[in-house]
Amino acid sequence: MNAGDYNEVMARNNEIMKKAVGIDYDQFRVNELVFDYEGMMSKAGYQLDEIIQIQKETGVGQTPLLELKNITEVVRKLSPAGKGARIFLKDEAANPSGSYKARRASVSVYHAEKQGYPGVVAATSGNYGAAVASQAVMRNLESIIVQEVFDSKDRGQPEILEKGRKCEAYGSEVLQLSVGPELFYMFLKVLEETGYFNASLYTPFGIAGVETLGYEIINQLREREELEPDAIICTNAGGGNLTGTARGVFKAGAKETEIIGASVDLSGLHMASDQDFNRKSFTTGHTGFGIPFATWPDRADVPLNAARALRYMDRYVTVNQGEVFYMTEALAAIEGMERGPAGNTSLAAAFAIAQEMDEDQVVVVQETEYTGAGKHPIPQLNFAKENGVEIKRGNPDHEVPGQSIIIPEEPGMIKARDLDLEKIRVSYLKKAINNSGIENLGDKELEFLAAEVNLEVARVKEMLAEIAEIDVEIS
Amino acid sequence: MAEVKAGSWVEIYSVILEPGQRAPQVPEDTAKVPLELKVKGFLQSDANLGDKVEIKTIIGRKYTGKLIDAEPSYDHSYGRPIPELLKVGRELKEILKAEGGNG
């Protein structure tokens, strides 16, 4: 391998991707800034009724929605009179590969089979690998999963090692890499060599596959409880979980449900740092992905990202690692459900947010994930200790990512800390406009930007006038 | 005599990018170390640990690299219990039993 090869392969990115995804993204571009998002979702993707059918074929979806009665009861013990919403949990661990990612993989793998690709490739260190691998088995395709697993001292993150094992259980070829974004180079090489389909997390197929999750939640609550949820909380990383769920909620006709994103706070840790890599006890669902992808979605492995969380997010909160481990323990100890820690990020947020809400309101935690060796609070916290991270009981407000994990002394200490969505929107606007090089914004551009940040055009105009780093004419 | 027989399930190692070849955007600590790859497959001919070998992965693709392990084991587990989590369940049950709040 040599650097020349690296540069050559990276330079062929567009060409390789076009073959490997089979979508001509240029057809959706209107100009250097604007693209037709809805057009892309409907033309390149599948309709909801088709997706329900595709998922039925491989046993994906239709997962149980459970009411967490004991956790709700604890919430009410901590709440003033009249407060403490009912908490429901969508048990996505019941999907064939053990997480909601089966939904996200299902449509890609179906499409790959239909288009005659011999196999599928995914670059992922998360549950998505197992989801692609499992769906590929069901559709008789080969699969290759490219993972970032170990640091320069050869220490593998236990959770990712487990995810690699699971992919191998489904017969995947698993490429395990050390830390670094050049994983993408290996990914491109594999796509080029094999001619397999790029089962990217960020195509219209992947995102449309998650729409059934939001759609099911609304229909399950309507049928069983004759109500619609007041809020749905989505663990947020690359934005696909939230985007797909929110789209499904709207397609089910629920207009009033608040869509809340929740990420684990890993501020201060660099995602591409060899030294920081094993000081993180969460490999996904954290701010290290959540904030960069919210402020600039088009950093993914496809030219236009179908996961655009800022379009749908009404609120974005963070929780600390210690709080999520606490709630993971609570879910096992008082609800009888042992589920993986990262998926419980939104549960920790729901525990705090339910205390703000009225007792006749309903909040839904929209996923769980399977748990197992490596992928569980015990191995994660043992690994953190081995890497010099201090573990203690106390006030989680004092947790410093990479240095300490503080398990709350008492549940009342768990908080959902609001991120300033306005700041995130400003950051998006700066990147979108400056990266495009556009000089004039007319109606078309303003409408696009307004949809991208989930605000009215008038408000976007006001914001643009206040951002010093943007130099554009507004007509 | 060769330590590892052809046909064994093994793990190989290779350097994909040397420290000086890392992408410009990587932080300093990452730029100082190589990008490394490990992959498992069936060994194509008898070899010793440390030899440069060829393998065929489970789906039949070929890779070459340094032989680092034969019958590589899955070592991730659970480990010792975490004292900081042990009492959480009982504490929550006490809260459930107690009077007060809106419960």
Interface residues (C-beta under 8 A of the other chain):
Chain A: M1 N2 A3 Y6 N70 E73 V74 R76 K77 L78 S79 P80 A81 G82 K83 G84 G119 E142 S143 I144 V149 F150 S152 G156 P158 L161 E162 R165 E168 G171 S172 E173 V174 L175 Q176 L177 S178 V179 G180 P181 E182 Y185 M186 E193 T194 H270 A272 S273 D274 Q275 F325 Y326 E329 A330 A332 A333 I334 E359 A373 G374 H376 P377 I378 P379 L381 N382 I391 K392 R393 I407 E410 P411
Chain B: S14 V15 I16 L17 E18 G20 Q21 R22 A23 Q25 V26 P27 D29 T30 K32 V33 P34 L35 E36 L37 K38 V39 K40 G41 T57 I58 I59 R61 Y74 D75 H76 S77 Y78 G79 R80 P81 I82 E84 L85 V88 G89 R90 E91 L92 K93 I95 L96 A98 G100 G101 N102 G103
